[in-house]
């Protein structure tokens, strides 16, 4: 028995030593590995695997997109490509085509305004710089505000992060929020990895490759038409899926203003990190706000959407960010065909991302208004 235990300990020591050598070699070689290798790493390193830039690092003068799942390009175009991160599947790729500038999505799926832009984007940038990658600062920042869930996500962020440290009513106190900025920077933006498992580069390269293969072969069916709402598309009354985001009429005025407040403070925080960048905000309406809905539901939904957009516009302008209007482009696309789904009805499909990229490209190419 003692001999067996000794042999097992020797085997374990040999495996750990071999892995340690492999991990060290992987880290040394990382700056020289192909871009595709980075797509099998954690969120921070995966930023460099994006194909909306010429090489591993974006060239000087690049555009950085800040946001959530819209920023990373989730949707049916991505699904049609087998969820292949090495393909072209979102607005960032089309924006690079139109402008000739590299585009980098410093975005995180599932995040709200502050934890996506003011925490993840800042921390990922600092992590890559600290890891030996000569990543230049972005010349242009484009911050997405997605009407479909950013209000709810921002309220959740306040409950998780702000309220345990400060009085809830102090969210409107700029001095207190400045202190909160410093707390978040010290705790979450020092260039570290957010998850322990992401620190094992060699293991990630293997496990995430296998995970990606299993994920890509899963079946997924189109979302069926629902019974709650219909819209006028290409001149025909068309039922919409019941799971489309978001019925804005259920949001209270207080919730909307709190959600927009968090967005405004995230803009202020990002501007302090990259003070020399030109800065834009783009408001992305939720799916239900883009289609011509039948009955009173369409009117009340549109009124609520325009009211929230007005608040977001005012917040952006107050922080010195220019505002890009993409609503008309997306509405035009949604009048002719579905701009979302049919698999993922809460994210833009290829036609929808095309409309969004067109609006972005025009705005970024236009001279600044006086």
C-alpha positions as CSV (number, residue, x, y, z in Angstrom):
1,X,0.0,0.0,0.0
2,X,2.8,2.4,0.9
3,X,4.5,1.6,-2.4
4,X,1.2,2.3,-4.3
5,X,0.8,5.7,-2.5
6,X,4.4,6.6,-3.3
7,X,4.0,5.8,-6.9
8,X,0.8,7.8,-7.1
9,X,2.5,10.8,-5.5
10,X,5.4,10.5,-8.0
11,X,2.9,10.3,-10.8
12,X,1.0,13.4,-9.5
13,X,4.3,15.3,-9.1
14,X,5.3,14.4,-12.6
15,X,2.0,15.5,-14.0
16,X,2.1,18.8,-12.1
17,X,5.7,19.4,-13.2
18,X,4.9,18.7,-16.8
19,X,1.9,21.0,-16.7
20,X,4.0,23.7,-15.0
21,X,6.5,23.5,-17.8
22,X,3.7,23.6,-20.4
23,X,2.0,26.6,-18.7
24,X,5.3,28.5,-18.5
25,X,6.0,27.9,-22.2
26,X,2.5,28.9,-23.1
27,X,2.9,32.2,-21.2
28,X,6.3,33.0,-22.8
29,X,5.0,32.2,-26.3
30,X,1.6,34.0,-25.8
31,X,2.5,37.3,-27.5
32,X,3.7,35.4,-30.6
33,X,0.8,32.9,-30.9
34,X,-1.9,33.2,-33.7
35,X,-4.9,35.4,-33.0
36,X,-7.2,32.4,-33.0
37,X,-5.5,30.9,-29.9
38,X,-6.8,33.8,-27.8
39,X,-10.4,32.9,-28.5
40,X,-9.9,29.9,-26.2
41,X,-8.9,32.0,-23.2
42,X,-10.8,34.0,-20.6
43,X,-12.6,37.2,-21.4
44,X,-9.7,39.6,-21.0
45,X,-7.4,37.7,-23.4
46,X,-10.2,36.8,-25.7
47,X,-10.4,40.5,-26.6
48,X,-7.2,40.1,-28.7
49,X,-8.8,37.2,-30.7
50,X,-11.3,39.4,-32.3
51,X,-11.3,39.5,-36.2
52,X,-12.4,43.1,-36.6
53,X,-8.8,44.3,-36.6
54,X,-5.8,43.6,-38.9
55,X,-3.6,41.7,-36.5
56,X,-3.3,40.6,-32.9
57,X,-3.2,44.2,-31.7
58,X,-5.3,46.9,-33.1
59,X,-3.5,49.6,-35.0
60,X,-3.2,53.2,-33.7
61,X,-6.4,55.2,-34.2
62,X,-8.7,52.2,-33.6
63,X,-12.3,52.3,-32.4
64,X,-13.3,50.7,-29.1
65,X,-16.9,49.5,-28.6
66,X,-18.2,49.5,-25.0
67,X,-21.3,47.6,-24.1
68,X,-22.9,44.2,-23.4
69,X,-23.9,41.3,-25.6
70,X,-24.7,43.7,-28.5
71,X,-21.1,44.9,-28.2
72,X,-19.7,41.4,-28.5
73,X,-22.0,40.6,-31.4
74,X,-24.4,38.0,-30.1
75,X,-27.2,37.1,-32.5
76,X,-28.2,35.0,-35.5
77,X,-25.3,36.0,-37.7
78,X,-23.0,34.6,-35.1
79,X,-25.2,31.5,-34.8
80,X,-25.2,31.0,-38.6
81,X,-21.4,30.9,-38.5
82,X,-21.5,28.1,-35.9
83,X,-20.6,30.5,-33.1
84,X,-17.1,30.7,-34.6
85,X,-15.2,33.6,-32.9
86,X,-12.8,33.5,-35.8
87,X,-15.5,34.5,-38.3
88,X,-17.2,37.8,-39.2
89,X,-20.5,38.2,-37.3
90,X,-21.3,41.6,-36.0
91,X,-21.3,45.4,-36.5
92,X,-17.6,45.8,-35.6
93,X,-16.6,43.9,-38.7
94,X,-18.8,46.0,-41.0
95,X,-17.7,49.2,-39.3
96,X,-14.0,48.3,-40.0
97,X,-15.0,47.6,-43.7
98,X,-16.7,51.0,-43.9
99,X,-14.0,53.1,-42.1
100,X,-10.8,51.2,-42.7
101,X,-10.0,51.5,-39.0
102,X,-9.5,48.6,-36.6
103,X,-12.4,48.0,-34.2
104,X,-12.0,46.4,-30.8
105,X,-15.0,45.4,-28.7
106,X,-14.1,46.0,-25.0
107,X,-17.5,44.7,-24.1
108,X,-18.9,41.9,-21.9
109,X,-22.1,39.9,-22.5
110,X,-24.5,40.1,-19.6
111,X,-23.0,43.3,-18.1
112,X,-24.8,46.6,-17.4
113,X,-23.4,50.1,-18.2
114,X,-21.0,50.5,-15.3
115,X,-19.7,46.9,-14.9
116,X,-19.4,46.6,-18.7
117,X,-17.7,49.9,-19.6
118,X,-16.3,51.4,-16.4
119,X,-15.1,48.1,-15.0
120,X,-14.6,45.4,-17.6
121,X,-13.3,47.6,-20.4
122,X,-10.9,49.4,-18.1
123,X,-9.6,46.3,-16.4
124,X,-9.2,44.3,-19.7
125,X,-7.2,47.2,-21.2
126,X,-5.0,47.4,-18.1
127,X,-4.6,43.6,-17.9
128,X,-3.4,43.4,-21.5
129,X,-0.9,46.2,-21.0
130,X,0.4,44.6,-17.8
131,X,0.7,41.3,-19.6
132,X,3.2,42.6,-22.1
133,X,0.9,43.5,-25.0
134,X,1.6,47.0,-26.4
135,X,-2.0,47.9,-26.7
136,X,-2.5,51.6,-27.7
137,X,-5.2,53.7,-26.2
138,X,-8.3,53.9,-28.4
139,X,-8.8,57.0,-30.5
140,X,-12.6,56.7,-30.6
141,X,-15.0,55.3,-28.0
142,X,-18.5,54.1,-28.9
143,X,-20.6,53.3,-25.8
144,X,-23.7,51.3,-26.5
145,X,-26.9,51.8,-24.4
146,X,-29.2,48.9,-25.1
147,X,-32.8,49.8,-24.1
148,X,-33.8,46.1,-23.8
149,X,-32.0,45.3,-20.5
150,X,-29.5,48.1,-19.5
151,X,-32.0,49.7,-17.2
152,X,-32.6,46.4,-15.3
153,X,-29.0,45.5,-15.4
154,X,-28.0,48.9,-14.0
155,X,-30.5,48.6,-11.1
156,X,-29.1,45.2,-10.3
157,X,-25.6,46.7,-10.3
158,X,-26.7,49.3,-7.8
159,X,-28.2,46.6,-5.5
160,X,-25.0,44.5,-5.7
161,X,-22.3,47.1,-5.6
162,X,-23.4,50.6,-4.6
163,X,-26.0,50.0,-1.9
164,X,-23.9,47.7,0.3
165,X,-21.2,50.5,0.5
166,X,-23.3,53.7,0.5
167,X,-26.8,54.9,1.2
168,X,-29.1,54.2,-1.9
169,X,-30.1,57.9,-2.0
170,X,-26.5,58.9,-2.4
171,X,-26.5,57.6,-5.9
172,X,-27.4,61.2,-6.9
173,X,-24.5,62.7,-4.8
174,X,-21.5,63.2,-7.2
175,X,-19.0,63.4,-4.3
176,X,-20.2,60.0,-3.0
177,X,-20.2,58.5,-6.5
178,X,-16.7,59.8,-7.0
179,X,-15.7,57.8,-3.9
180,X,-17.6,54.8,-5.3
181,X,-15.6,55.1,-8.5
182,X,-12.3,55.0,-6.6
183,X,-13.6,51.9,-4.7
184,X,-14.5,50.1,-7.9
185,X,-11.2,51.0,-9.5
186,X,-9.2,49.7,-6.6
187,X,-11.2,46.5,-6.3
188,X,-11.9,45.6,-9.9
189,X,-9.8,47.6,-12.3
190,X,-6.2,46.9,-11.4
191,X,-5.5,44.7,-14.4
192,X,-6.2,41.3,-12.8
193,X,-8.2,38.4,-14.0
194,X,-11.8,38.3,-12.8
195,X,-11.9,34.5,-12.5
196,X,-9.3,32.1,-11.1
197,X,-9.8,29.5,-13.9
198,X,-8.8,32.1,-16.5
199,X,-5.3,32.2,-15.1
200,X,-4.4,28.7,-16.5
201,X,-3.7,29.5,-20.1
202,X,-2.6,26.0,-21.2
203,X,-5.6,24.3,-19.6
204,X,-8.0,26.9,-21.1
205,X,-6.6,26.3,-24.6
206,X,-7.6,22.6,-24.3
207,X,-10.8,22.9,-22.3
208,X,-12.3,25.8,-24.1
209,X,-11.5,24.2,-27.5
210,X,-13.5,21.1,-26.4
211,X,-16.2,23.3,-24.9
212,X,-16.5,25.3,-28.2
213,X,-16.8,22.1,-30.3
214,X,-19.6,20.8,-28.0
215,X,-21.4,24.2,-28.0
216,X,-21.3,24.5,-31.8
217,X,-23.0,21.2,-32.5
218,X,-26.0,21.8,-30.2
219,X,-29.3,22.2,-32.0
220,X,-31.4,25.3,-31.8
221,X,-34.8,26.0,-33.3
222,X,-36.4,29.2,-34.4
223,X,-38.6,31.0,-31.9
224,X,-42.2,30.4,-32.9
225,X,-44.6,33.3,-33.5
226,X,-46.5,34.4,-30.4
227,X,-50.0,35.5,-29.6
228,X,-49.4,38.8,-27.7
229,X,-48.3,41.2,-30.4
230,X,-48.1,41.6,-34.2
231,X,-46.3,44.1,-36.3
232,X,-46.5,45.5,-39.9
233,X,-43.5,44.0,-41.8
234,X,-43.1,44.3,-45.5
235,X,-46.8,45.5,-45.6
236,X,-48.1,42.4,-43.9
237,X,-49.4,41.9,-40.3
238,X,-46.9,39.5,-38.8
239,X,-47.1,37.9,-35.3
240,X,-44.0,38.6,-33.1
241,X,-42.4,36.1,-30.7
242,X,-43.8,36.6,-27.2
243,X,-40.3,36.5,-25.7
244,X,-39.1,39.6,-27.5
245,X,-37.6,42.3,-25.1
246,X,-38.8,44.6,-23.5
247,X,-42.2,45.9,-22.5
248,X,-41.0,49.4,-21.5
249,X,-44.4,50.4,-20.1
250,X,-43.7,48.3,-17.0
251,X,-40.7,50.4,-16.0
252,X,-41.3,53.1,-13.4
253,X,-40.0,56.6,-13.9
254,X,-37.8,56.3,-10.9
255,X,-36.3,53.0,-12.2
256,X,-35.6,54.6,-15.6
257,X,-33.9,57.6,-14.1
258,X,-31.8,55.5,-11.7
259,X,-30.7,53.3,-14.7
260,X,-29.8,56.3,-16.8
261,X,-27.9,57.8,-13.8
262,X,-25.6,54.7,-13.6
263,X,-25.0,55.0,-17.4
264,X,-24.1,58.6,-17.1
265,X,-21.6,58.0,-14.3
266,X,-20.1,55.1,-16.3
267,X,-19.5,57.6,-19.2
268,X,-17.8,60.0,-16.7
269,X,-15.6,57.3,-15.4
270,X,-14.5,56.1,-18.9
271,X,-13.8,59.7,-20.0
272,X,-11.4,60.0,-17.1
273,X,-9.6,56.9,-18.1
274,X,-9.3,57.8,-21.8
275,X,-9.5,61.7,-21.7
276,X,-8.0,62.1,-25.2
277,X,-10.4,59.9,-27.0
278,X,-13.3,61.2,-29.1
279,X,-16.5,59.8,-27.5
280,X,-19.8,58.7,-28.9
281,X,-23.0,57.1,-27.4
282,X,-25.4,55.1,-29.5
283,X,-28.8,54.2,-28.2
284,X,-30.1,50.8,-29.4
285,X,-33.8,50.4,-29.0
286,X,-35.2,47.1,-27.8
287,X,-36.8,44.8,-30.5
288,X,-40.4,45.7,-29.5
289,X,-39.6,49.4,-30.0
290,X,-38.4,49.0,-33.5
291,X,-41.3,47.2,-35.2
292,X,-44.6,48.9,-36.1
293,X,-46.8,47.3,-33.5
294,X,-50.6,47.1,-33.9
295,X,-53.0,48.9,-31.5
296,X,-52.3,51.1,-28.5
297,X,-49.4,48.9,-27.3
298,X,-47.3,50.2,-30.2
299,X,-48.0,53.8,-29.3
300,X,-47.3,53.4,-25.6
301,X,-44.1,51.3,-26.3
302,X,-42.8,53.9,-28.7
303,X,-43.5,56.8,-26.3
304,X,-41.7,55.1,-23.5
305,X,-38.8,54.3,-25.8
306,X,-38.4,57.9,-27.0
307,X,-38.7,59.2,-23.4
308,X,-35.8,56.9,-22.3
309,X,-33.7,57.8,-25.3
310,X,-34.2,61.5,-24.5
311,X,-32.9,60.9,-21.0
312,X,-29.9,59.0,-22.3
313,X,-29.2,61.7,-24.9
314,X,-29.2,64.4,-22.2
315,X,-26.9,62.4,-20.0
316,X,-24.5,61.7,-22.8
317,X,-24.4,65.4,-23.8
318,X,-23.9,66.5,-20.2
319,X,-20.8,64.4,-20.0
320,X,-19.4,65.7,-23.3
321,X,-20.2,62.6,-25.5
322,X,-21.6,63.0,-28.9
323,X,-24.8,61.0,-29.7
324,X,-25.3,58.7,-32.7
325,X,-28.9,58.2,-34.0
326,X,-29.3,54.6,-35.2
327,X,-33.1,54.4,-34.6
328,X,-34.2,55.5,-38.0
329,X,-31.8,53.0,-39.7
330,X,-33.0,50.1,-37.5
331,X,-36.6,51.0,-37.9
332,X,-36.2,51.1,-41.7
333,X,-34.7,47.6,-41.6
334,X,-37.5,46.3,-39.3
335,X,-40.2,47.7,-41.6
336,X,-39.0,45.5,-44.5
337,X,-37.9,42.2,-42.7
338,X,-37.1,40.8,-39.3
339,X,-34.0,42.6,-38.0
340,X,-33.8,40.0,-35.1
341,X,-33.8,36.2,-35.0
342,X,-35.3,33.9,-35.9
343,X,-33.2,31.9,-33.4
344,X,-32.2,34.8,-31.1
345,X,-35.0,37.2,-31.2
346,X,-33.5,39.7,-28.7
347,X,-30.3,40.4,-30.7
348,X,-29.9,41.9,-34.2
349,X,-29.3,39.5,-37.1
350,X,-27.1,40.2,-40.1
351,X,-29.5,42.7,-41.6
352,X,-29.9,44.4,-38.2
353,X,-26.2,44.7,-37.6
354,X,-25.8,46.0,-41.1
355,X,-28.2,48.8,-40.3
356,X,-26.4,49.6,-37.0
357,X,-23.0,49.6,-38.6
358,X,-24.2,51.9,-41.4
359,X,-25.4,54.5,-38.8
360,X,-22.1,54.2,-36.9
361,X,-19.9,54.6,-40.0
362,X,-21.8,57.7,-41.1
363,X,-21.5,59.3,-37.7
364,X,-17.9,58.6,-37.2
365,X,-17.0,59.9,-40.7
366,X,-18.9,63.1,-40.3
367,X,-17.2,66.3,-39.0
368,X,-18.2,67.2,-35.4
369,X,-21.1,69.6,-35.1
370,X,-20.3,73.1,-33.8
